[in-house]
Amino acid sequence: MDRKRLNAVMLVASLVFGLTIGVLAVTGSDAVGLVSMIGGGLLGICWATSGLFTSRDRAQ
């Protein structure tokens, strides 16, 4: 998978995650905190990894 496609997939995942958190918050679910911690952590790791590899590709 190339970088542009990977970034597009992660962007869509981030939007879906934000929408999910919004729906959980509006409905008053008790799972908002748990979902936001787990999802935010996973998305953060994915974005950081993508940025790390992108910076390495540019340096070469």
N, C-alpha and C positions, 0 to 999 in steps of 0.2 A: 504494500500500500504506500503510495507516495505521500509526501508531506501535506500537500494541499487537500487531499481527500481525508487524511487523518485529522487535520485541523477542522475541516467541515463537519466531520462526525463528532468531534469533541464539542464544537460549537452547538450543534443540535442537541447533544447530550446535556450541555449546560442549560440550554433553554428549556428542555423538558424537565430538568431538575428544578429550575426556578418555578416553572408552572406547577409542578407537584408540590413544592413547599407552599406556594400560594394557595392552592386548593386545600391542603391540609390545614393551613392557618385559618382560612375562611370557614371551614367546617368545624373548627374547634377541636381537632384531633389532638390526642395526647402524644402522638408519635412524631410531632413536628421536630422536636429536639433531637431525637434519635436519628430520624431520616436526614436531617440537615447535617449532623455531625458525620455520619457515615458517608453520605453522598458528597458533601463538601470536601471531605478528606480524600476520597477517591478521585474526584475531579481535579483537586489541587495537585495531587501526585501526577495525574496524567498530563496536565498543562505544564507542570515543572519539567517533567521528562521530555515532553515535546520541545520546550524551549531549550533545554540542555542539548538535545541532538541537533536542533536547528542552528544553534550557535557554533557547534562543532563543525557542521557542514559549511558554514560561511567562512570559518577560519582556514579551511583547507584550500 
